[in-house]
């Protein structure tokens, strides 16, 4: 078992240090090896200790936050009493100097007294010590730990588990690439084993591992990895490996011994996947579907894409995402464009400006939770840097589409925007947040339009304002103008990923699904491995009635998210009955995961509505649409136009639901049976 290293000659302070190991089963001990088991049997004191050690930003934390996380149902008085007891238990077990406080409101860990393996791992990652980070990951964060009746704590813990797991997986694959470049195939295979252990259902990762083992001269190890994967697949899912994996294993068994050769990318060619290029329907074009992040609830994220939500990874970046220590050349060009609108005084401080640009890149790549964390950390490091606050506000607002309830995300977003605008009233991003709150939070289109008109008089060519004006037209039901303005915004930000995805979404809502498919296809090819855009391609093909291509696109989305087990059910050839059954099996699996996610915290109800719509369940779809209304979902304005819900258009209950919307959207989409207007 790994232990944190301690110098042989210990000072008295070092002897009093506590080592908190939270990767794998939780352990507590002093640096001299003395075990401290007492607190491990008390879930809530241990939860407080873990949160104080791990929660970002590191440092002091509000007692109110701890109360909300761990005693959500308690009264103020009883909750504070329980928290005092938990802090007393920590001091009694670990020593008085383990905790530090600031007045009555904030408490934190004394990092001079407590050493935590997860924090050490993050330091290794930040410092580029990837091998130390990969070797230091001894298991899931707080493995097996659970606190009853604390859903917000469980949601936080799930997110931290996924974030660390993704970060280590990315580090492992980066190590693989480094070792491969140096011809160190045995070391590359060792790192690949660690990466595969973190995504056990990713069959493409298995193929990469097998190739690396063969390149290292370990054909037996390659076949063993395949046999173990096949046995687990049969036991857990009742499935067999894909024909590609079978063929790879058979080739290894039959191949004569030969000198080492470099491993190849195991991804099958696009021509084998059977998906049409929408720009040339008769041709089968090449594309790639390799490894991608397994963010928490990626299947749920796909469902959100099908409903048109902004699909965002929770936590770690993709294998191909920019690392913290450097930006790729393409990202540098994109960052320059994204930051060009900032006044020169903010670009002059290169350290702060570089951090701001990294967060903007994450936002544009639709990795909003990661961007939100980056912006928040920048506000803490540079509280007078106004763009950090407006960027943080924007990320918080967008979080209401995915992982934070709108009632929580939008007030926090507005507060951050007002903080930024108080520092600099000229920042357009802060104004955009206030307009978006009028529109998405308050459903006040008149107020939003007034702010938009004033803002656009000052900045008529600002892409974010134009994009927001397009959204305003979409709310009203003027989709032709929405598409026109989205295209203009995309042209102004030609290096952006976000804006063309917005064009595709509005084309889809307009039932111009062939045009939407072209944009999604181009994005999928340019970005590579993007599950969201393949999912957009799925819904566009389905809208067009091209169900073979739709099934192929859904399979690519699954493969890109690392879920090769579900993707197996969609392998061609499929007759219509098998194809429909496979698609329904996929969405039933999403529904199961969605319901499991709701037990641990808030999940957007649009995901359930879209899933039930994919399954053709009218009653359940309508129930969840009503939940969207109650939840004040930020996606509710898209429902009247979304082709996903076309099967409900003749249902009087759906017509009544649309009539109930307070902004009264105009429905005049060509080719769609209009929803009859009923006066309330």
C-alpha positions as CSV (number, residue, x, y, z in Angstrom):
1,X,0.0,0.0,0.0
2,X,1.3,3.4,-0.9
3,X,2.1,5.9,1.9
4,X,3.1,9.5,1.7
5,X,6.9,9.8,2.1
6,X,8.2,11.4,5.3
7,X,11.8,12.5,5.9
8,X,13.7,10.1,8.3
9,X,14.6,12.9,10.7
10,X,11.4,14.5,11.9
11,X,11.0,17.8,13.7
12,X,8.5,18.0,16.5
13,X,6.0,19.7,14.2
14,X,6.4,17.0,11.6
15,X,5.8,14.3,14.2
16,X,2.5,16.0,15.0
17,X,1.3,16.0,11.4
18,X,-1.7,14.1,10.4
19,X,-1.8,12.2,7.1
20,X,-5.3,12.0,5.6
21,X,-5.5,9.4,2.8
22,X,-8.7,9.7,0.9
23,X,-7.9,7.9,-2.4
24,X,-9.2,4.4,-1.9
25,X,-10.4,3.5,1.6
26,X,-10.0,6.4,4.0
27,X,-7.1,6.2,6.4
28,X,-5.8,8.6,9.1
29,X,-2.5,8.3,10.8
30,X,0.3,10.4,12.2
31,X,3.7,10.8,10.4
32,X,5.2,8.3,12.9
33,X,2.8,5.6,11.7
34,X,0.3,5.9,14.6
35,X,-3.2,5.1,13.4
36,X,-6.0,7.5,14.2
37,X,-9.2,5.3,13.6
38,X,-11.6,7.1,16.0
39,X,-13.1,9.6,13.6
40,X,-13.4,7.1,10.7
41,X,-16.5,5.6,12.4
42,X,-18.3,8.9,12.4
43,X,-19.7,9.7,8.9
44,X,-20.5,13.4,9.3
45,X,-17.3,14.5,11.2
46,X,-15.3,12.6,8.5
47,X,-17.4,14.3,5.8
48,X,-16.6,17.7,7.3
49,X,-12.9,16.8,7.5
50,X,-12.9,15.6,3.9
51,X,-14.7,18.7,2.6
52,X,-12.4,21.1,4.4
53,X,-9.4,19.2,2.9
54,X,-10.7,19.0,-0.6
55,X,-13.2,21.7,-1.4
56,X,-12.1,24.3,-3.8
57,X,-10.9,27.0,-3.4
58,X,-8.7,25.6,-0.7
59,X,-8.7,27.5,2.5
60,X,-11.4,28.7,4.9
61,X,-15.0,27.6,4.2
62,X,-18.3,29.0,5.4
63,X,-20.1,27.2,8.2
64,X,-23.3,27.9,6.4
65,X,-22.0,25.9,3.4
66,X,-21.2,23.0,5.7
67,X,-24.7,23.2,7.2
68,X,-26.4,23.2,3.8
69,X,-24.3,20.2,2.6
70,X,-24.5,17.9,5.6
71,X,-27.6,19.0,7.7
72,X,-30.0,20.3,5.0
73,X,-33.1,19.4,6.9
74,X,-32.0,20.6,10.3
75,X,-33.1,23.9,11.8
76,X,-30.5,26.7,12.1
77,X,-30.0,26.0,15.8
78,X,-29.8,22.2,15.7
79,X,-27.6,22.3,12.5
80,X,-25.1,24.6,14.1
81,X,-25.1,22.4,17.3
82,X,-24.4,19.3,15.1
83,X,-21.6,21.1,13.2
84,X,-20.0,22.2,16.5
85,X,-20.1,18.6,17.7
86,X,-18.5,17.4,14.4
87,X,-15.7,20.0,14.7
88,X,-15.2,19.0,18.4
89,X,-14.9,15.4,17.3
90,X,-12.2,16.3,14.7
91,X,-10.2,18.3,17.3
92,X,-10.5,15.5,19.9
93,X,-9.2,12.9,17.4
94,X,-6.5,14.9,15.6
95,X,-5.6,17.8,17.9
96,X,-6.7,21.3,18.6
97,X,-4.4,22.9,16.0
98,X,-5.8,20.8,13.1
99,X,-8.6,23.4,12.5
100,X,-8.3,27.1,12.0
101,X,-11.2,29.6,12.2
102,X,-11.9,33.2,11.2
103,X,-14.6,34.6,13.5
104,X,-17.8,32.6,13.9
105,X,-18.5,32.2,10.2
106,X,-15.5,30.4,8.6
107,X,-13.4,27.3,9.3
108,X,-10.6,25.4,7.6
109,X,-7.8,22.9,7.9
110,X,-4.4,23.9,9.1
111,X,-2.3,22.6,6.1
112,X,0.8,22.8,8.2
113,X,-0.7,20.0,10.3
114,X,-2.6,17.9,7.8
115,X,-1.2,16.3,4.6
116,X,-3.8,14.9,2.1
117,X,-2.9,12.5,-0.7
118,X,-5.5,13.9,-3.1
119,X,-4.0,17.4,-2.7
120,X,-0.6,16.0,-3.3
121,X,-1.9,14.4,-6.5
122,X,-3.3,17.7,-7.7
123,X,0.0,19.3,-7.1
124,X,1.7,16.6,-9.2
125,X,-0.8,17.3,-12.0
126,X,-0.3,21.0,-11.8
127,X,3.4,20.6,-11.8
128,X,3.4,18.3,-14.8
129,X,4.7,15.3,-12.8
130,X,2.3,13.0,-14.5
131,X,3.9,9.7,-13.5
132,X,3.8,10.7,-9.8
133,X,0.1,11.6,-10.3
134,X,-0.9,8.4,-12.0
135,X,1.0,6.3,-9.5
136,X,-0.5,8.2,-6.6
137,X,-4.1,7.4,-7.6
138,X,-4.8,4.5,-5.3
139,X,-8.5,4.3,-5.9
140,X,-11.7,6.2,-6.0
141,X,-12.0,9.3,-3.8
142,X,-13.5,8.3,-0.4
143,X,-14.1,4.8,-1.7
144,X,-17.2,3.3,-0.1
145,X,-18.0,6.4,1.9
146,X,-21.6,7.6,2.1
147,X,-23.5,10.1,4.2
148,X,-27.3,9.5,4.5
149,X,-29.7,12.4,3.9
150,X,-27.1,14.7,2.5
151,X,-27.8,14.8,-1.3
152,X,-25.8,18.0,-1.9
153,X,-22.7,16.5,-0.3
154,X,-23.2,13.4,-2.4
155,X,-23.4,15.5,-5.5
156,X,-20.3,17.4,-4.6
157,X,-18.5,14.1,-3.8
158,X,-19.6,12.5,-7.1
159,X,-18.3,15.5,-9.0
160,X,-14.9,15.4,-7.2
161,X,-14.6,11.7,-7.8
162,X,-15.2,12.2,-11.5
163,X,-12.9,15.2,-11.7
164,X,-10.0,13.4,-10.2
165,X,-10.6,10.2,-12.1
166,X,-10.8,12.1,-15.4
167,X,-7.7,14.1,-14.6
168,X,-5.7,11.0,-13.8
169,X,-7.0,9.2,-16.9
170,X,-5.9,12.2,-19.1
171,X,-2.5,12.2,-17.4
172,X,-2.2,8.4,-18.0
173,X,-2.9,8.7,-21.8
174,X,-0.6,11.7,-22.0
175,X,2.1,9.5,-20.4
176,X,1.3,6.8,-23.0
177,X,1.9,9.3,-25.8
178,X,5.2,10.5,-24.3
179,X,6.5,7.0,-23.9
180,X,5.4,6.0,-27.4
181,X,7.3,9.0,-28.9
182,X,10.4,7.8,-27.1
183,X,9.9,4.2,-28.2
184,X,9.3,3.0,-24.6
185,X,6.4,0.6,-25.4
186,X,6.6,-1.3,-22.1
187,X,6.2,1.9,-20.1
188,X,3.5,3.1,-22.5
189,X,1.6,-0.2,-21.9
190,X,1.8,0.2,-18.2
191,X,0.3,3.7,-18.3
192,X,-2.4,2.5,-20.7
193,X,-3.3,-0.2,-18.2
194,X,-3.9,2.5,-15.6
195,X,-6.0,4.5,-18.0
196,X,-8.1,1.5,-19.1
197,X,-8.8,0.6,-15.5
198,X,-10.5,4.0,-15.1
199,X,-12.7,3.4,-18.2
200,X,-13.4,-0.4,-18.2
201,X,-16.2,-0.2,-20.8
202,X,-14.1,1.7,-23.4
203,X,-13.3,-1.0,-26.0
204,X,-11.3,1.4,-28.1
205,X,-9.0,2.0,-25.1
206,X,-8.7,-1.8,-24.8
207,X,-7.6,-2.0,-28.4
208,X,-5.0,0.7,-27.9
209,X,-3.7,-1.3,-24.8
210,X,-3.5,-4.5,-26.8
211,X,-1.5,-2.8,-29.6
212,X,0.9,-1.3,-27.1
213,X,1.4,-4.7,-25.4
214,X,2.1,-6.3,-28.7
215,X,4.6,-3.5,-29.5
216,X,6.3,-4.2,-26.2
217,X,6.6,-7.8,-27.1
218,X,4.0,-9.0,-24.6
219,X,1.5,-10.8,-26.8
220,X,0.4,-13.0,-23.9
221,X,-0.4,-9.8,-21.9
222,X,-2.4,-8.5,-24.8
223,X,-4.5,-11.6,-25.1
224,X,-5.0,-11.7,-21.3
225,X,-6.3,-8.2,-21.4
226,X,-8.8,-9.2,-24.1
227,X,-9.9,-12.3,-22.3
228,X,-10.5,-10.4,-19.1
229,X,-12.5,-7.8,-20.9
230,X,-14.5,-10.4,-22.7
231,X,-15.2,-12.3,-19.5
232,X,-16.4,-9.2,-17.6
233,X,-18.5,-8.2,-20.6
234,X,-20.2,-11.6,-20.6
235,X,-20.7,-11.6,-16.8
236,X,-22.0,-8.1,-16.4
237,X,-23.8,-7.4,-19.7
238,X,-24.4,-10.7,-21.4
239,X,-22.5,-9.4,-24.5
240,X,-19.5,-10.5,-26.5
241,X,-16.6,-8.2,-27.7
242,X,-17.0,-6.4,-31.0
243,X,-15.9,-8.1,-34.2
244,X,-13.1,-5.6,-34.4
245,X,-11.7,-6.7,-31.0
246,X,-12.2,-10.3,-31.9
247,X,-10.3,-9.8,-35.1
248,X,-7.5,-8.0,-33.3
249,X,-7.2,-10.8,-30.7
250,X,-7.2,-13.5,-33.5
251,X,-4.5,-11.6,-35.4
252,X,-2.4,-11.5,-32.3
253,X,-2.9,-15.3,-31.7
254,X,-2.0,-16.2,-35.3
255,X,0.8,-13.7,-36.0
256,X,4.4,-15.0,-36.1
257,X,6.8,-13.5,-33.7
258,X,8.3,-10.4,-35.2
259,X,10.3,-7.3,-34.2
260,X,8.5,-4.7,-32.2
261,X,6.3,-2.3,-34.2
262,X,4.7,0.8,-33.0
263,X,1.0,0.5,-32.0
264,X,-1.6,1.9,-34.3
265,X,-4.8,3.8,-33.5
266,X,-7.4,1.0,-33.1
267,X,-10.3,3.1,-34.2
268,X,-12.2,1.6,-37.1
269,X,-12.5,3.6,-40.3
270,X,-15.7,5.6,-40.8
271,X,-16.6,3.6,-43.8
272,X,-17.0,0.6,-41.5
273,X,-19.4,2.5,-39.3
274,X,-22.0,3.3,-42.0
275,X,-22.7,7.0,-41.6
276,X,-23.3,9.4,-44.5
277,X,-21.7,12.8,-44.9
278,X,-24.8,15.0,-45.1
279,X,-23.0,17.3,-47.5
280,X,-22.6,14.4,-49.9
281,X,-25.4,11.8,-49.1
282,X,-24.2,9.3,-51.7
283,X,-20.6,9.2,-50.4
284,X,-19.3,7.7,-47.2
285,X,-16.7,10.0,-45.7
286,X,-13.9,9.4,-43.2
287,X,-14.1,10.4,-39.6
288,X,-12.8,9.4,-36.2
289,X,-14.5,8.2,-33.0
290,X,-11.8,7.5,-30.4
291,X,-11.5,8.0,-26.7
292,X,-13.3,10.8,-24.9
293,X,-13.9,11.8,-21.3
294,X,-16.3,9.8,-19.2
295,X,-17.7,12.8,-17.4
296,X,-20.2,12.0,-14.7
297,X,-23.5,11.0,-16.3
298,X,-22.2,11.2,-19.9
299,X,-25.3,9.3,-21.0
300,X,-27.4,11.9,-19.3
301,X,-25.4,14.6,-21.0
302,X,-26.3,13.0,-24.4
303,X,-29.9,13.1,-23.5
304,X,-29.5,16.7,-22.7
305,X,-28.1,17.2,-26.2
306,X,-31.1,15.4,-27.7
307,X,-33.3,18.0,-25.9
308,X,-31.0,20.8,-27.1
309,X,-29.4,21.6,-23.8
310,X,-25.8,22.8,-23.6
311,X,-23.9,19.5,-23.0
312,X,-20.9,20.0,-20.8
313,X,-18.4,17.8,-19.3
314,X,-18.3,17.8,-15.5
315,X,-14.8,18.2,-14.4
316,X,-11.8,17.0,-16.4
317,X,-10.8,17.8,-19.9
318,X,-10.8,15.4,-22.8
319,X,-7.7,13.6,-23.9
320,X,-7.2,16.2,-26.6
321,X,-8.1,19.2,-24.5
322,X,-5.5,21.9,-23.8
323,X,-3.3,21.1,-20.7
324,X,-2.8,23.7,-18.0
325,X,0.9,24.3,-18.8
326,X,0.4,25.2,-22.5
327,X,-2.2,26.0,-25.1
328,X,-2.2,24.3,-28.6
329,X,-1.5,26.6,-31.5
330,X,-5.2,26.4,-32.6
331,X,-6.3,27.3,-29.1
332,X,-3.9,30.2,-29.0
333,X,-5.4,31.6,-32.2
334,X,-8.9,31.0,-30.8
335,X,-7.9,32.6,-27.4
336,X,-6.6,35.7,-29.2
337,X,-10.0,36.1,-30.9
338,X,-11.9,35.5,-27.7
339,X,-9.9,38.0,-25.7
340,X,-9.7,40.7,-28.4
341,X,-12.7,42.5,-27.1
342,X,-11.2,43.1,-23.7
343,X,-9.7,46.6,-23.2
344,X,-5.9,46.8,-23.5
345,X,-5.5,47.3,-19.7
346,X,-6.7,43.8,-19.1
347,X,-4.5,42.2,-21.7
348,X,-1.4,43.9,-20.3
349,X,-1.3,41.7,-17.2
350,X,-0.2,38.6,-19.1
351,X,-0.5,36.2,-16.1
352,X,-4.1,37.1,-15.3
353,X,-5.0,37.5,-19.0
354,X,-3.6,34.0,-19.8
355,X,-5.7,32.4,-17.0
356,X,-8.7,34.3,-18.3
357,X,-8.2,33.0,-21.8
358,X,-7.8,29.4,-20.6
359,X,-11.2,29.7,-18.9
360,X,-12.7,31.2,-22.0
361,X,-11.4,28.3,-24.1
362,X,-13.0,25.9,-21.7
363,X,-16.3,27.8,-22.0
364,X,-16.2,27.9,-25.8
365,X,-15.5,24.2,-25.9
366,X,-18.6,23.7,-23.8
367,X,-16.7,22.5,-20.7
368,X,-18.7,24.9,-18.5
369,X,-18.2,23.4,-15.0
370,X,-14.4,23.3,-15.6
371,X,-14.6,26.9,-16.9
372,X,-16.7,27.9,-13.9
373,X,-14.0,26.6,-11.5
374,X,-11.2,28.3,-13.5
375,X,-13.0,31.7,-13.4
376,X,-13.8,31.3,-9.7
377,X,-10.2,30.6,-8.9
378,X,-9.1,33.6,-10.9
379,X,-11.6,35.8,-8.9
380,X,-10.0,34.6,-5.7
381,X,-6.4,35.1,-7.0
382,X,-7.2,38.6,-8.5
383,X,-10.4,40.0,-7.0
384,X,-9.9,43.4,-8.8
385,X,-9.6,41.8,-12.3
386,X,-13.0,42.7,-13.6
387,X,-13.1,40.2,-16.5
388,X,-12.7,37.3,-14.1
389,X,-16.0,38.3,-12.4
390,X,-18.0,38.7,-15.7
391,X,-16.5,35.4,-17.0
392,X,-17.5,33.7,-13.8
393,X,-21.0,35.2,-14.0
394,X,-21.3,33.9,-17.6
395,X,-20.2,30.4,-16.6
396,X,-22.6,30.3,-13.6
397,X,-25.5,31.4,-15.8
398,X,-24.8,28.6,-18.3
399,X,-24.5,26.1,-15.4
400,X,-28.3,26.5,-15.1
401,X,-28.6,24.5,-18.3
402,X,-26.7,21.5,-16.9
403,X,-25.6,21.0,-13.3
404,X,-27.0,23.7,-11.1
405,X,-30.7,24.5,-10.5
406,X,-31.7,27.7,-12.3
407,X,-32.9,29.2,-9.1
408,X,-29.4,28.8,-7.7
409,X,-27.3,29.4,-10.8
410,X,-28.9,32.7,-12.0
411,X,-28.9,34.7,-8.8
412,X,-25.2,33.8,-8.3
413,X,-24.6,34.7,-11.9
414,X,-26.2,38.1,-11.5
415,X,-24.3,38.8,-8.3
416,X,-21.0,38.0,-10.0
417,X,-21.9,40.2,-13.0
418,X,-22.8,43.1,-10.8
419,X,-19.5,42.7,-9.0
420,X,-17.6,42.8,-12.3
421,X,-19.6,45.8,-13.6
422,X,-19.0,47.7,-10.4
423,X,-15.3,47.4,-11.2
424,X,-15.8,48.2,-14.9
425,X,-19.2,49.1,-16.3
426,X,-18.0,48.9,-19.9
427,X,-17.5,45.1,-19.9
428,X,-20.0,43.6,-22.4
429,X,-20.0,40.2,-20.8
430,X,-21.5,41.5,-17.6
431,X,-24.3,43.2,-19.5
432,X,-24.9,40.0,-21.4
433,X,-25.4,38.1,-18.2
434,X,-28.0,40.6,-17.0
435,X,-29.9,40.4,-20.3
436,X,-29.8,36.6,-20.2
437,X,-31.2,36.7,-16.7
438,X,-34.1,38.8,-17.9
439,X,-34.8,36.3,-20.6
440,X,-34.0,32.9,-19.2
441,X,-34.5,33.6,-15.5
442,X,-37.4,36.1,-15.3
443,X,-39.0,35.3,-18.7
444,X,-39.3,39.1,-19.2
445,X,-38.6,39.5,-23.0
446,X,-39.5,43.2,-23.0
447,X,-36.9,44.0,-20.4
448,X,-34.3,41.8,-22.2
449,X,-35.0,43.6,-25.5
450,X,-34.7,47.1,-23.9
451,X,-31.3,46.1,-22.5
452,X,-30.2,44.6,-25.8
453,X,-31.1,47.7,-27.8
454,X,-29.1,49.9,-25.5
455,X,-26.1,47.5,-25.4
456,X,-26.1,47.0,-29.2
457,X,-26.0,50.8,-29.8
458,X,-22.7,50.8,-28.0
459,X,-21.4,47.5,-29.5
460,X,-23.3,46.7,-32.7
461,X,-20.8,44.0,-33.8
462,X,-20.3,42.2,-30.5
463,X,-20.9,38.5,-31.3
464,X,-22.2,37.6,-27.8
465,X,-24.9,40.4,-28.0
466,X,-25.9,39.3,-31.5
467,X,-26.1,35.7,-30.3
468,X,-28.3,36.8,-27.4
469,X,-30.5,38.8,-29.8
470,X,-30.9,35.6,-31.9
471,X,-32.0,33.8,-28.7
472,X,-34.6,36.6,-28.1
473,X,-36.0,36.0,-31.6
474,X,-36.1,32.2,-30.9
475,X,-38.1,32.8,-27.7
476,X,-40.7,34.7,-29.7
477,X,-40.8,32.0,-32.4
478,X,-39.1,34.0,-35.1
479,X,-36.6,31.3,-36.1
480,X,-35.6,32.6,-39.5
481,X,-34.2,35.8,-37.8
482,X,-32.7,33.6,-35.1
483,X,-30.8,31.6,-37.6
484,X,-29.7,34.7,-39.5
485,X,-28.3,36.3,-36.4
486,X,-26.6,33.1,-35.2
487,X,-24.8,32.8,-38.5
488,X,-23.7,36.5,-38.3
489,X,-22.3,35.8,-34.7
490,X,-20.5,32.7,-36.0
491,X,-18.9,34.7,-38.8
492,X,-17.7,37.3,-36.3
493,X,-16.2,34.6,-34.1
494,X,-14.9,32.3,-36.9
495,X,-12.5,30.4,-34.6
496,X,-15.2,29.7,-32.0
497,X,-16.8,26.2,-31.4
498,X,-19.7,27.5,-29.5
499,X,-21.3,29.8,-32.1
500,X,-21.5,27.2,-35.0
501,X,-23.1,24.7,-32.5
502,X,-25.7,27.4,-31.8
503,X,-26.3,27.8,-35.6
504,X,-26.9,24.0,-35.8
505,X,-29.3,24.0,-32.9
506,X,-31.4,26.8,-34.3
507,X,-31.5,25.1,-37.7
508,X,-32.7,22.0,-36.0
509,X,-35.4,23.8,-34.1
510,X,-36.5,25.4,-37.4
511,X,-36.8,21.8,-38.8
512,X,-34.1,22.6,-41.4
513,X,-32.6,19.3,-40.3
514,X,-30.5,18.7,-43.4
515,X,-28.7,22.0,-42.9
516,X,-28.3,21.2,-39.2
517,X,-26.8,17.9,-40.0
518,X,-24.2,19.6,-42.3
519,X,-23.1,21.8,-39.4
520,X,-23.0,19.0,-36.8
521,X,-21.0,16.8,-39.3
522,X,-18.5,19.6,-39.9
523,X,-18.1,20.2,-36.1
524,X,-17.7,16.5,-35.4
525,X,-15.0,16.2,-38.0
526,X,-13.1,19.3,-37.0
527,X,-13.2,18.7,-33.2
528,X,-12.9,14.9,-33.4
529,X,-14.3,12.7,-30.7
530,X,-17.1,15.1,-29.8
531,X,-20.1,13.1,-28.4
532,X,-22.3,16.2,-28.3
533,X,-22.0,16.9,-32.0
534,X,-22.5,13.3,-33.0
535,X,-25.7,13.4,-30.8
536,X,-26.8,16.5,-32.7
537,X,-26.2,14.5,-35.9
538,X,-28.4,11.7,-34.5
539,X,-31.3,14.0,-33.9
540,X,-30.9,15.7,-37.2
541,X,-30.9,12.4,-39.1
542,X,-33.9,11.3,-37.1
543,X,-35.7,14.5,-38.0
544,X,-35.0,13.7,-41.7
545,X,-36.3,10.1,-41.3
546,X,-32.8,8.7,-42.1
547,X,-32.9,6.2,-39.3
548,X,-29.9,4.1,-40.5
549,X,-27.7,7.1,-40.4
550,X,-29.3,8.2,-37.1
551,X,-28.4,4.9,-35.5
552,X,-24.9,5.2,-36.8
553,X,-24.5,8.7,-35.4
554,X,-25.9,7.6,-32.0
555,X,-23.3,4.8,-32.0
556,X,-20.5,7.3,-32.7
557,X,-21.7,9.4,-29.9
558,X,-21.6,6.4,-27.5
559,X,-18.1,5.5,-28.7
560,X,-16.9,9.1,-28.3
561,X,-18.2,9.0,-24.7
562,X,-16.4,5.8,-24.0
563,X,-19.5,3.6,-23.7
564,X,-18.7,0.8,-26.1
565,X,-21.0,-1.6,-24.4
566,X,-24.2,0.3,-25.4
567,X,-22.6,1.1,-28.7
568,X,-22.3,-2.6,-29.4
569,X,-26.1,-2.9,-29.7
570,X,-26.0,-0.4,-32.6
571,X,-23.4,-2.2,-34.7
572,X,-24.5,-2.6,-38.3
573,X,-26.1,-4.4,-40.0
574,X,-29.4,-3.7,-38.3
575,X,-32.9,-4.4,-39.8
576,X,-35.5,-1.8,-38.9
577,X,-36.9,-3.9,-36.0
578,X,-33.5,-4.5,-34.4
579,X,-32.5,-0.9,-35.0
580,X,-35.6,0.4,-33.2
581,X,-35.0,-2.1,-30.3
582,X,-31.4,-1.1,-30.0
583,X,-32.2,2.6,-29.9
584,X,-34.9,2.1,-27.3
585,X,-32.5,-0.1,-25.2
586,X,-30.0,2.8,-25.2
587,X,-32.5,5.3,-24.1
588,X,-33.9,3.1,-21.4
589,X,-30.3,2.8,-20.1
590,X,-30.1,6.6,-20.1
591,X,-33.3,6.8,-18.2
592,X,-32.0,4.4,-15.5
593,X,-28.9,6.5,-15.1
594,X,-30.9,9.7,-15.0
595,X,-33.1,8.5,-12.2
596,X,-30.0,7.3,-10.3
597,X,-28.5,10.7,-10.7
598,X,-31.5,12.4,-9.2
599,X,-31.0,10.5,-6.0
600,X,-27.8,12.3,-5.5
601,X,-28.8,15.8,-6.5
602,X,-30.5,18.1,-9.1
603,X,-30.6,16.9,-12.7
604,X,-32.3,19.0,-15.4
605,X,-35.9,17.6,-16.0
606,X,-35.4,18.2,-19.7
607,X,-33.3,15.1,-19.8
608,X,-36.2,12.9,-18.6
609,X,-38.6,14.7,-20.9
610,X,-36.4,14.1,-23.9
611,X,-35.7,10.5,-23.0
612,X,-39.4,9.6,-22.6
613,X,-40.0,11.4,-25.9
614,X,-37.4,9.2,-27.6
615,X,-39.2,6.2,-26.2
616,X,-42.6,7.5,-27.5
617,X,-44.1,7.7,-24.0
618,X,-46.6,10.5,-24.2
619,X,-47.8,10.5,-20.6
620,X,-44.4,10.5,-19.0
621,X,-43.1,13.1,-21.5
622,X,-45.9,15.5,-20.5
623,X,-45.3,14.9,-16.8
624,X,-41.7,15.9,-17.2
625,X,-42.5,18.9,-19.4
626,X,-44.7,20.1,-16.6
627,X,-41.7,19.6,-14.2
628,X,-39.6,21.8,-16.6
629,X,-42.3,24.5,-16.2
630,X,-42.2,24.2,-12.4
631,X,-38.4,24.1,-12.3
632,X,-38.3,27.2,-14.6
633,X,-36.1,25.3,-16.9
634,X,-33.8,27.3,-19.1
635,X,-34.6,25.0,-22.0
636,X,-38.3,25.4,-21.7
637,X,-38.5,28.1,-24.5
638,X,-37.2,25.5,-27.0
639,X,-39.9,22.9,-26.4
640,X,-42.5,24.4,-28.7
641,X,-40.2,24.0,-31.7
642,X,-38.1,21.0,-30.8
643,X,-38.6,18.1,-33.4
644,X,-38.1,15.7,-30.5
645,X,-41.6,16.5,-29.3
646,X,-43.3,16.5,-32.8
647,X,-45.1,13.3,-31.9
648,X,-47.1,15.2,-29.3
649,X,-48.2,18.1,-31.5
650,X,-51.8,16.7,-32.1
651,X,-52.2,15.9,-28.3
652,X,-54.5,18.5,-26.7
653,X,-52.5,18.2,-23.5
654,X,-49.4,19.4,-25.3
655,X,-51.3,22.2,-27.0
656,X,-52.6,23.3,-23.6
657,X,-49.0,23.2,-22.2
658,X,-47.8,25.5,-25.0
659,X,-50.7,27.9,-24.5
660,X,-49.8,28.1,-20.9
661,X,-46.3,29.5,-21.6
662,X,-46.5,33.2,-20.5
663,X,-44.4,34.6,-23.4
664,X,-46.8,33.1,-26.0
665,X,-44.4,31.9,-28.7
666,X,-45.5,32.2,-32.3
667,X,-45.6,28.7,-34.0
668,X,-45.5,29.0,-37.8
669,X,-42.9,26.4,-38.7
670,X,-43.1,25.2,-42.3
671,X,-44.0,21.6,-42.6
672,X,-45.2,21.2,-39.0
673,X,-48.8,20.8,-38.0
674,X,-49.3,24.1,-36.0
675,X,-50.4,23.9,-32.4
676,X,-53.9,25.3,-32.1
677,X,-54.1,28.4,-30.0
678,X,-56.5,28.1,-27.1
679,X,-57.4,31.2,-25.1
680,X,-56.9,30.7,-21.4
